[in-house]
């Protein structure tokens, strides 16, 4: 029950953060947000619903999303 609630809160927070922008999010911002949400869900599943696993997964997912969508120079 706690893991489902934590996942719902994480997704809701991500949606609110993205919807609060005054301009449309950039490709990189979308990548970071998507990576963090997906990473949080995977971290939650792998850790058996542990908060540390969820936060760690979200952090790693955000970094991966940032790197994947980084503009080419």
Helices and strands as residue ranges (DSSP letters): H 2-19, H 27-46, H 51-68
